[in-house]
Structure formats: C-alpha cells, structure tokens
C-alpha cells in the first residue's frame, strides 16, 4: 500500500466515523463482581481486605479464573443485594 492509498483510506475512515458509520462496535461485558465493587465504591485492595482475601484472589474471581466458595460467596451475595452494608463496614 502506498502512502497515498493509506492517506485515502484514513480519510475515508474519518468520514465514516463522522457519519456514525463505525466499522465495528465493541461491547465490553463487566463481570457482576466488578459491578458490585464499583457500586460500593471500593478499590480492589479495599474490597479484598474487607472480604479477608488477597487482591490476587479477588482479581481471579473478577476475571472468572476462580470462583468464590463458602462464606465468601455468601458475603458477595450480601454485597450485591445490600451494598450499603459493606460500604458501612468499610467506613467503620
């Protein structure tokens, strides 16, 4: 591809973007656990400390590589349904 051809394609792409004709649309799905943590307003480190797990463990849960079990799973359900409770625990 010559420089002129590249410039023409680039200009064409800019015109398409301005016209709202995106070549593709990318959708990023946010895992529910990340949504819960964001709703509470805590960083990974803060949320992990509150749950009594390492940041690495929390990251693996958020990325779907591992699943929480036992008490952690129940606490996460509480966090999902009643985020204000965990927010209070984090503050106090």
N, C-alpha and C positions, 0 to 999 in steps of 0.2 A: 504494500500500500504506500503510495507516495504521500508526501506532506500535504499536497493539495487535496488528495482524496480524504485524508484524515481530517483536514480542516472542514471539508464539506460535510462529512459525516457528523462531526462535532456540532457544526452549525445546525444541521438537521435535527439533532438530538435536543438542542436548546429550544428550537421552535416547537418540538413535540412537547417538551416539558411545560413551556409557557401555555400551550394549548390544552394542558391537562391530559395529554396522551402518554402516560407513563408506559414504558415497555413492559414493566412487570411491577407487581405490588408484592411487597414482602410483609408477612404478618408474623409477629413475634408473640408466641404464647408465653405468658408469665405464669410460672408454677404457682399453685394456690398457696403454698407455704411462704413464698416470697411476697405475695399479695397481703397475707396476714401480717407478716413482719413489717411491711411498708405501712399498712393501715395503723399499726400500733406506733409506728414512728421510731423504730429502733434499728441500729446498725446490726450487722451480722454478729459482731463481737458482743454487743449488749444483749441481743436476743439469745445467743448461745449461753452467755453467763447466767441469764435468767432461767434458762431451761436446765442448766447444770451439765451442758455438753461442750465439747471443744468446738471451736469455729470450724475446723475441718469437717467434723461430723455434721454440723448444720449445713455446710456447703454441699456435702454429699447428698443430704436429704433434699436440698433445694434443687440440685441438678439431677435428681432422680436416680442416682447411682446406688443409694441405700434407702431403706425405709425405716422410719422410727418404729419402735415397738414398745409395748408395755405402758409404763407411766408417761413416757414422753409423748406417745401417740394420744393419750387422753388429755394431757396438758395442751397439746396443739389443737385439739378439738375445742377446748375451753377458749383458747386464744382466738380461734376462728369465730366462735359464736359470741364471745364476750370480750372483745379486745380491750375494753376499758379496764377490766380486772387486771390483765397483765400490765397495762400501762401504769396502773396504780402500784403494782408490785415493783415495777422498775423504778418508780419515783421514790418509793418509800422504803 
